[in-house]
Structure formats: C-alpha cells, structure tokens
Amino acid sequence: MTPTPYTSAPTLMATDSLAQVLFGPSARIVAEGGSGEQAVAEVLTNAASLTDNLVVKAGLVILFVVYMLTTTVYWGQFGGMLKIILTNNIGIKVADELSYLFVKAMRTAAAMGILTWSLVAVGAVRFAGIDISALGIGAEWCVPVCIATIAGLLLFGWLLTRGVCWLIRRSDLGEGLEVLAEATMALAAVVATPLALLFVVAGGGAGPWLLGALSLIAAVGLFTYTIKSFIFFLEQKISFLLWLLYLCAAFLIPLGIIVSTVLHNNTP
C-alpha cells in the first residue's frame, strides 16, 4: 500500500507566507487538486491578466498617441501652467486672463491624466497582487472602472467647489480653484505619463522604482494643490475652517472610502 503524500503544516505556512510576500496578503498556496507549482502559476496568470488584455493594450496605445500629440502641439503652454503653480499670488482674475489655447492645452492634458492614472491604478493592483474578483470586476473592466471612478471623483469635487462658492456668493473663487486644479493635474500628467507607460508595459525589476516615482508625483501634486488652495483661500480672506471642510469633503473622504473598500474586500 503506497503511503499518502504528506505536507507538514510548517511547510504549508512557510509557502503561504512566501506567496503573501510575492502576491499580496490574500494569496494562498492550494495543496489540494494540484501541486504548489500549479497554484503559483495560476496566481501569476491571474495577476498578469490585469494588464495583458485588449482593453489595457488599447489604452496604452491611445495614451501614447495622445501624449505625443499633446506635448508636440501644446508644449509652449506648459510654462504658463508651471507659472500658475509657482507664483505666490494666484490672483482672482487669473481665469479671465487665460487664452483659449492655454485653457484647451490645460484641459487636454488634465483629461489625459485620467487615463494615465487609471492605467497606473491597474498596474499597481497587479503589482500588489490584489484579488479583484472579490470586488466582482473582470480583468478587462479594470481600466473602465478606474476611469469612471477618477472622473466621478473629479466631477464630485467640481460640484462641491461650485456649491461652496455659491453658498459664499463667490463664483470667481470657484473659477480660480478650477484653474489651479486643472494646471496641477495637467503638469502631473505630463510628467507621469512616460513613467506610467513603462510601469504598465515593463514592470519586472523596475516595477517598484517606477511605482515609487509615480506615487511621489501623485503625492507632490496633491500636496501642491493643498498648499496653493490654502493660500488662495487666505488671499480671499475666507475662513480656514471652510477651507479644511472643503478639502476633506472634496478629496480626503472620497479617497479614504475607495481605499478602505478595496482593502476591506481583500482582507483574508
């Protein structure tokens, strides 16, 4: 009688720990119905499918073409966007002094940023080994869901900004904040897009460095908008408490809800 193969509990625990380090906290090595190598291969296949599908490939091609056209046609306008970010006094009439070409360049680059950060989000999910099946989302739907989520957050922020400015009867304040937000998004997108393309396509050993650089760009963009919007509120002699409530309601609370939802659905 042939003895049944036996795998000790410490061995399984060690294997699970290694899988968690490589593929995320929800990863497990399945001992029944196949070998450990088959289970690892299945995890790798599921993770790779997040970026190895037609939707992501089409998104990469579109992003590359749009980036080349945007930087070629509107290159001369990016200096004006940087000036808005770096100047100490934004000026309440800044929205009225911008040319049509400048506004078009700023909004085109900002819209490009939605696709850029959506692809980065999908690549980060793949890199972290998060199980999206817990959220009921197929691999090919990750990019559309990310685009809809980011666009929804921006729309919510815009509506909230308009609502706050309507309450205090300062529509000009809303226009200034919109220009500041669009300029910040546009510059962040121009800097981040080449790195995002490399991160999603290449990954591998350079993945952690590229993801770290992209995270830094996003953090700098959010920090810049936070500081500049605070200065803008002070310039207009508006309460610090109102600025804090606006910032939390427009950005911090929605981002916190999304992050906590993803983490909660992937907690073993």
PATI-425047 format. One record per residue (C-alpha): x negated, y, z negated; residue number from 1; residue in one letter. Coordinates in nm, 2 decimals, decimal comma, padded with zeros to 4 digits. Last residue first. Layout:
% PATI-425047
<xx:X	yy:Y	zz:Z	n:NUM	res:a>
...
//
This chain:
% PATI-425047
<xx:00,85	yy:03,73	zz:-00,43	n:268	res:p>
<xx:00,87	yy:04,11	zz:-00,37	n:267	res:t>
<xx:00,92	yy:04,18	zz:00,00	n:266	res:n>
<xx:01,27	yy:04,33	zz:-00,02	n:265	res:n>
<xx:01,17	yy:04,55	zz:-00,31	n:264	res:h>
<xx:00,86	yy:04,68	zz:-00,13	n:263	res:l>
<xx:01,06	yy:04,78	zz:00,17	n:262	res:v>
<xx:01,34	yy:04,95	zz:-00,03	n:261	res:t>
<xx:01,09	yy:05,12	zz:-00,26	n:260	res:s>
<xx:00,91	yy:05,27	zz:00,04	n:259	res:v>
<xx:01,23	yy:05,39	zz:00,20	n:258	res:i>
<xx:01,38	yy:05,54	zz:-00,12	n:257	res:i>
<xx:01,05	yy:05,72	zz:-00,21	n:256	res:g>
<xx:01,03	yy:05,87	zz:00,14	n:255	res:l>
<xx:01,38	yy:06,01	zz:00,10	n:254	res:p>
<xx:01,31	yy:06,14	zz:-00,25	n:253	res:i>
<xx:00,98	yy:06,31	zz:-00,16	n:252	res:l>
<xx:01,07	yy:06,48	zz:00,16	n:251	res:f>
<xx:01,37	yy:06,70	zz:00,18	n:250	res:a>
<xx:01,52	yy:06,67	zz:-00,17	n:249	res:a>
<xx:01,18	yy:06,69	zz:-00,34	n:248	res:c>
<xx:01,06	yy:06,98	zz:-00,14	n:247	res:l>
<xx:01,38	yy:07,18	zz:-00,16	n:246	res:y>
<xx:01,40	yy:07,13	zz:-00,54	n:245	res:l>
<xx:01,04	yy:07,25	zz:-00,58	n:244	res:l>
<xx:01,10	yy:07,55	zz:-00,35	n:243	res:w>
<xx:01,42	yy:07,64	zz:-00,55	n:242	res:l>
<xx:01,23	yy:07,61	zz:-00,87	n:241	res:l>
<xx:00,96	yy:07,85	zz:-00,74	n:240	res:f>
<xx:01,22	yy:08,11	zz:-00,69	n:239	res:s>
<xx:01,21	yy:08,32	zz:-00,37	n:238	res:i>
<xx:00,99	yy:08,63	zz:-00,34	n:237	res:k>
<xx:00,96	yy:08,60	zz:00,04	n:236	res:q>
<xx:00,59	yy:08,57	zz:00,02	n:235	res:e>
<xx:00,62	yy:08,32	zz:-00,26	n:234	res:l>
<xx:00,84	yy:08,09	zz:-00,05	n:233	res:f>
<xx:00,59	yy:08,10	zz:00,23	n:232	res:f>
<xx:00,30	yy:08,02	zz:-00,01	n:231	res:i>
<xx:00,50	yy:07,72	zz:-00,12	n:230	res:f>
<xx:00,57	yy:07,62	zz:00,24	n:229	res:s>
<xx:00,20	yy:07,65	zz:00,31	n:228	res:k>
<xx:00,10	yy:07,43	zz:00,02	n:227	res:i>
<xx:00,35	yy:07,16	zz:00,09	n:226	res:t>
<xx:00,29	yy:07,17	zz:00,47	n:225	res:y>
<xx:-00,08	yy:07,13	zz:00,42	n:224	res:t>
<xx:-00,04	yy:06,84	zz:00,17	n:223	res:f>
<xx:00,19	yy:06,66	zz:00,41	n:222	res:l>
<xx:-00,05	yy:06,70	zz:00,70	n:221	res:g>
<xx:-00,35	yy:06,61	zz:00,48	n:220	res:v>
<xx:-00,18	yy:06,29	zz:00,37	n:219	res:a>
<xx:-00,09	yy:06,19	zz:00,72	n:218	res:a>
<xx:-00,44	yy:06,25	zz:00,84	n:217	res:i>
<xx:-00,58	yy:06,05	zz:00,54	n:216	res:l>
<xx:-00,34	yy:05,77	zz:00,61	n:215	res:s>
<xx:-00,46	yy:05,76	zz:00,98	n:214	res:l>
<xx:-00,82	yy:05,75	zz:00,87	n:213	res:a>
<xx:-00,75	yy:05,47	zz:00,62	n:212	res:g>
<xx:-00,56	yy:05,28	zz:00,89	n:211	res:l>
<xx:-00,86	yy:05,32	zz:01,13	n:210	res:l>
<xx:-01,11	yy:05,21	zz:00,86	n:209	res:w>
<xx:-00,90	yy:04,91	zz:00,76	n:208	res:p>
<xx:-00,84	yy:04,80	zz:01,12	n:207	res:g>
<xx:-01,20	yy:04,82	zz:01,24	n:206	res:a>
<xx:-01,26	yy:04,46	zz:01,16	n:205	res:g>
<xx:-00,96	yy:04,34	zz:01,36	n:204	res:g>
<xx:-00,71	yy:04,61	zz:01,47	n:203	res:g>
<xx:-00,76	yy:04,66	zz:01,84	n:202	res:a>
<xx:-00,44	yy:04,76	zz:02,01	n:201	res:v>
<xx:-00,24	yy:04,90	zz:01,71	n:200	res:v>
<xx:-00,54	yy:05,07	zz:01,55	n:199	res:f>
<xx:-00,69	yy:05,20	zz:01,87	n:198	res:l>
<xx:-00,37	yy:05,36	zz:01,99	n:197	res:l>
<xx:-00,32	yy:05,51	zz:01,64	n:196	res:a>
<xx:-00,67	yy:05,65	zz:01,64	n:195	res:l>
<xx:-00,61	yy:05,83	zz:01,97	n:194	res:p>
<xx:-00,27	yy:05,95	zz:01,84	n:193	res:t>
<xx:-00,39	yy:06,09	zz:01,50	n:192	res:a>
<xx:-00,55	yy:06,42	zz:01,61	n:191	res:v>
<xx:-00,28	yy:06,53	zz:01,85	n:190	res:v>
<xx:00,00	yy:06,40	zz:01,62	n:189	res:a>
<xx:-00,14	yy:06,59	zz:01,32	n:188	res:a>
<xx:-00,15	yy:06,91	zz:01,52	n:187	res:l>
<xx:00,21	yy:06,87	zz:01,64	n:186	res:a>
<xx:00,34	yy:06,78	zz:01,30	n:185	res:m>
<xx:00,18	yy:07,08	zz:01,13	n:184	res:t>
<xx:00,30	yy:07,31	zz:01,41	n:183	res:a>
<xx:00,65	yy:07,17	zz:01,39	n:182	res:e>
<xx:00,67	yy:07,21	zz:01,01	n:181	res:a>
<xx:00,54	yy:07,57	zz:01,01	n:180	res:l>
<xx:00,77	yy:07,67	zz:01,29	n:179	res:v>
<xx:01,07	yy:07,51	zz:01,11	n:178	res:e>
<xx:00,97	yy:07,69	zz:00,79	n:177	res:l>
<xx:00,96	yy:08,02	zz:00,96	n:176	res:g>
<xx:01,30	yy:07,97	zz:01,13	n:175	res:e>
<xx:01,46	yy:07,87	zz:00,79	n:174	res:g>
<xx:01,33	yy:08,18	zz:00,63	n:173	res:l>
<xx:01,48	yy:08,39	zz:00,91	n:172	res:d>
<xx:01,82	yy:08,24	zz:00,82	n:171	res:s>
<xx:01,80	yy:08,39	zz:00,47	n:170	res:r>
<xx:02,15	yy:08,40	zz:00,32	n:169	res:r>
<xx:02,05	yy:08,22	zz:00,00	n:168	res:i>
<xx:02,30	yy:07,95	zz:00,06	n:167	res:l>
<xx:02,24	yy:07,95	zz:00,44	n:166	res:w>
<xx:01,87	yy:07,91	zz:00,39	n:165	res:c>
<xx:01,93	yy:07,61	zz:00,17	n:164	res:v>
<xx:02,17	yy:07,46	zz:00,43	n:163	res:g>
<xx:01,93	yy:07,52	zz:00,71	n:162	res:r>
<xx:01,65	yy:07,35	zz:00,53	n:161	res:t>
<xx:01,87	yy:07,06	zz:00,43	n:160	res:l>
<xx:01,98	yy:07,02	zz:00,80	n:159	res:l>
<xx:01,62	yy:07,03	zz:00,91	n:158	res:w>
<xx:01,50	yy:06,78	zz:00,65	n:157	res:g>
<xx:01,79	yy:06,54	zz:00,73	n:156	res:f>
<xx:01,70	yy:06,57	zz:01,10	n:155	res:l>
<xx:01,33	yy:06,50	zz:01,02	n:154	res:l>
<xx:01,42	yy:06,20	zz:00,81	n:153	res:l>
<xx:01,66	yy:06,06	zz:01,07	n:152	res:g>
<xx:01,39	yy:06,10	zz:01,34	n:151	res:a>
<xx:01,15	yy:05,91	zz:01,12	n:150	res:i>
<xx:01,41	yy:05,63	zz:01,06	n:149	res:t>
<xx:01,52	yy:05,61	zz:01,42	n:148	res:a>
<xx:01,16	yy:05,59	zz:01,54	n:147	res:i>
<xx:01,09	yy:05,32	zz:01,28	n:146	res:c>
<xx:01,39	yy:05,12	zz:01,37	n:145	res:v>
<xx:01,31	yy:05,14	zz:01,75	n:144	res:p>
<xx:00,95	yy:05,03	zz:01,67	n:143	res:v>
<xx:01,05	yy:04,73	zz:01,45	n:142	res:c>
<xx:01,32	yy:04,60	zz:01,68	n:141	res:w>
<xx:01,09	yy:04,37	zz:01,89	n:140	res:e>
<xx:00,97	yy:04,20	zz:01,57	n:139	res:a>
<xx:01,33	yy:04,12	zz:01,45	n:138	res:g>
<xx:01,47	yy:04,31	zz:01,15	n:137	res:i>
<xx:01,68	yy:04,14	zz:00,88	n:136	res:g>
<xx:01,50	yy:04,32	zz:00,60	n:135	res:l>
<xx:01,37	yy:03,99	zz:00,45	n:134	res:a>
<xx:01,26	yy:03,90	zz:00,81	n:133	res:s>
<xx:01,02	yy:04,19	zz:00,79	n:132	res:i>
<xx:00,77	yy:03,99	zz:00,58	n:131	res:d>
<xx:00,49	yy:04,23	zz:00,50	n:130	res:i>
<xx:00,15	yy:04,11	zz:00,61	n:129	res:g>
<xx:-00,03	yy:04,43	zz:00,52	n:128	res:a>
<xx:-00,19	yy:04,46	zz:00,87	n:127	res:f>
<xx:00,14	yy:04,38	zz:01,04	n:126	res:r>
<xx:00,33	yy:04,64	zz:00,84	n:125	res:v>
<xx:00,05	yy:04,89	zz:00,91	n:124	res:a>
<xx:00,07	yy:04,82	zz:01,28	n:123	res:g>
<xx:00,45	yy:04,88	zz:01,27	n:122	res:v>
<xx:00,40	yy:05,20	zz:01,07	n:121	res:a>
<xx:00,13	yy:05,32	zz:01,31	n:120	res:v>
<xx:00,36	yy:05,26	zz:01,61	n:119	res:l>
<xx:00,63	yy:05,47	zz:01,44	n:118	res:s>
<xx:00,37	yy:05,73	zz:01,35	n:117	res:w>
<xx:00,27	yy:05,78	zz:01,72	n:116	res:t>
<xx:00,63	yy:05,77	zz:01,85	n:115	res:l>
<xx:00,74	yy:06,04	zz:01,61	n:114	res:i>
<xx:00,42	yy:06,24	zz:01,68	n:113	res:g>
<xx:00,51	yy:06,27	zz:02,05	n:112	res:m>
<xx:00,81	yy:06,47	zz:01,93	n:111	res:a>
<xx:00,58	yy:06,70	zz:01,75	n:110	res:a>
<xx:00,35	yy:06,73	zz:02,05	n:109	res:a>
<xx:00,65	yy:06,82	zz:02,27	n:108	res:t>
<xx:00,78	yy:07,07	zz:02,01	n:107	res:r>
<xx:00,46	yy:07,26	zz:01,98	n:106	res:m>
<xx:00,40	yy:07,27	zz:02,36	n:105	res:a>
<xx:00,75	yy:07,39	zz:02,42	n:104	res:k>
<xx:00,72	yy:07,66	zz:02,15	n:103	res:v>
<xx:00,39	yy:07,78	zz:02,29	n:102	res:f>
<xx:00,53	yy:07,79	zz:02,65	n:101	res:l>
<xx:00,83	yy:07,99	zz:02,54	n:100	res:y>
<xx:00,61	yy:08,24	zz:02,37	n:99	res:s>
<xx:00,61	yy:08,29	zz:01,99	n:98	res:l>
<xx:00,67	yy:08,63	zz:01,84	n:97	res:e>
<xx:01,02	yy:08,58	zz:01,71	n:96	res:d>
<xx:00,93	yy:08,27	zz:01,51	n:95	res:a>
<xx:00,64	yy:08,46	zz:01,34	n:94	res:v>
<xx:00,88	yy:08,73	zz:01,22	n:93	res:k>
<xx:00,86	yy:08,62	zz:00,85	n:92	res:i>
<xx:00,48	yy:08,63	zz:00,85	n:91	res:g>
<xx:00,26	yy:08,33	zz:00,80	n:90	res:i>
<xx:00,02	yy:08,52	zz:00,57	n:89	res:n>
<xx:-00,30	yy:08,33	zz:00,48	n:88	res:n>
<xx:-00,37	yy:08,21	zz:00,83	n:87	res:t>
<xx:-00,49	yy:07,85	zz:00,86	n:86	res:l>
<xx:-00,17	yy:07,67	zz:00,96	n:85	res:i>
<xx:-00,04	yy:07,93	zz:01,20	n:84	res:i>
<xx:-00,38	yy:07,97	zz:01,35	n:83	res:k>
<xx:-00,40	yy:07,60	zz:01,41	n:82	res:l>
<xx:-00,08	yy:07,62	zz:01,61	n:81	res:m>
<xx:-00,22	yy:07,91	zz:01,82	n:80	res:g>
<xx:-00,54	yy:07,71	zz:01,89	n:79	res:g>
<xx:-00,32	yy:07,42	zz:02,01	n:78	res:f>
<xx:-00,17	yy:07,63	zz:02,29	n:77	res:q>
<xx:-00,47	yy:07,62	zz:02,53	n:76	res:g>
<xx:-00,45	yy:07,24	zz:02,54	n:75	res:w>
<xx:-00,09	yy:07,25	zz:02,66	n:74	res:y>
<xx:-00,11	yy:07,08	zz:03,01	n:73	res:v>
<xx:-00,40	yy:06,85	zz:02,95	n:72	res:t>
<xx:-00,33	yy:06,76	zz:02,59	n:71	res:t>
<xx:00,03	yy:06,70	zz:02,66	n:70	res:t>
<xx:-00,02	yy:06,50	zz:02,98	n:69	res:l>
<xx:-00,29	yy:06,27	zz:02,82	n:68	res:m>
<xx:-00,08	yy:06,22	zz:02,51	n:67	res:y>
<xx:00,24	yy:06,14	zz:02,71	n:66	res:v>
<xx:00,06	yy:05,88	zz:02,92	n:65	res:v>
<xx:-00,10	yy:05,71	zz:02,61	n:64	res:f>
<xx:00,23	yy:05,72	zz:02,42	n:63	res:l>
<xx:00,42	yy:05,57	zz:02,71	n:62	res:i>
<xx:00,17	yy:05,29	zz:02,75	n:61	res:v>
<xx:00,16	yy:05,22	zz:02,38	n:60	res:l>
<xx:00,54	yy:05,22	zz:02,36	n:59	res:g>
<xx:00,57	yy:04,97	zz:02,65	n:58	res:a>
<xx:00,33	yy:04,74	zz:02,47	n:57	res:k>
<xx:00,52	yy:04,78	zz:02,14	n:56	res:v>
<xx:00,85	yy:04,69	zz:02,31	n:55	res:v>
<xx:00,71	yy:04,41	zz:02,52	n:54	res:l>
<xx:00,58	yy:04,21	zz:02,22	n:53	res:n>
<xx:00,24	yy:04,15	zz:02,05	n:52	res:d>
<xx:00,26	yy:04,42	zz:01,78	n:51	res:t>
<xx:00,49	yy:04,26	zz:01,53	n:50	res:l>
<xx:00,43	yy:03,92	zz:01,69	n:49	res:s>
<xx:00,08	yy:03,91	zz:01,54	n:48	res:a>
<xx:00,22	yy:03,88	zz:01,19	n:47	res:a>
<xx:00,44	yy:03,59	zz:01,28	n:46	res:n>
<xx:00,16	yy:03,41	zz:01,46	n:45	res:t>
<xx:-00,08	yy:03,46	zz:01,18	n:44	res:l>
<xx:00,17	yy:03,32	zz:00,93	n:43	res:v>
<xx:00,24	yy:03,02	zz:01,16	n:42	res:e>
<xx:-00,14	yy:02,96	zz:01,19	n:41	res:a>
<xx:-00,17	yy:02,96	zz:00,81	n:40	res:v>
<xx:00,10	yy:02,71	zz:00,78	n:39	res:a>
<xx:-00,05	yy:02,49	zz:01,05	n:38	res:q>
<xx:-00,39	yy:02,50	zz:00,88	n:37	res:e>
<xx:-00,23	yy:02,41	zz:00,55	n:36	res:g>
<xx:-00,09	yy:02,09	zz:00,70	n:35	res:s>
<xx:00,27	yy:02,02	zz:00,78	n:34	res:g>
<xx:00,61	yy:01,93	zz:00,65	n:33	res:g>
<xx:00,54	yy:02,00	zz:00,29	n:32	res:e>
<xx:00,23	yy:02,20	zz:00,17	n:31	res:a>
<xx:00,36	yy:02,54	zz:00,26	n:30	res:v>
<xx:00,10	yy:02,81	zz:00,19	n:29	res:i>
<xx:00,27	yy:03,12	zz:00,06	n:28	res:r>
<xx:00,26	yy:03,49	zz:00,16	n:27	res:a>
<xx:00,48	yy:03,73	zz:-00,02	n:26	res:s>
<xx:00,20	yy:03,93	zz:-00,18	n:25	res:p>
<xx:00,03	yy:04,01	zz:00,15	n:24	res:g>
<xx:-00,14	yy:03,84	zz:00,44	n:23	res:f>
<xx:-00,51	yy:03,80	zz:00,36	n:22	res:l>
<xx:-00,51	yy:03,85	zz:-00,02	n:21	res:v>
<xx:-00,18	yy:03,66	zz:-00,06	n:20	res:q>
<xx:-00,30	yy:03,37	zz:00,15	n:19	res:a>
<xx:-00,61	yy:03,34	zz:-00,07	n:18	res:l>
<xx:-00,40	yy:03,34	zz:-00,38	n:17	res:s>
<xx:-00,17	yy:03,07	zz:-00,22	n:16	res:d>
<xx:-00,48	yy:02,85	zz:-00,15	n:15	res:t>
<xx:-00,61	yy:02,89	zz:-00,50	n:14	res:a>
<xx:-00,26	yy:02,80	zz:-00,65	n:13	res:m>
<xx:-00,24	yy:02,50	zz:-00,42	n:12	res:l>
<xx:-00,58	yy:02,38	zz:-00,53	n:11	res:t>
<xx:-00,50	yy:02,43	zz:-00,89	n:10	res:p>
<xx:-00,18	yy:02,23	zz:-00,85	n:9	res:a>
<xx:-00,36	yy:01,93	zz:-00,71	n:8	res:s>
<xx:-00,29	yy:01,80	zz:-00,36	n:7	res:t>
<xx:-00,21	yy:01,44	zz:-00,34	n:6	res:y>
<xx:-00,20	yy:01,21	zz:-00,04	n:5	res:p>
<xx:00,03	yy:00,91	zz:-00,10	n:4	res:t>
<xx:-00,16	yy:00,59	zz:-00,16	n:3	res:p>
<xx:-00,15	yy:00,33	zz:00,11	n:2	res:t>
<xx:00,00	yy:00,00	zz:00,00	n:1	res:m>
//
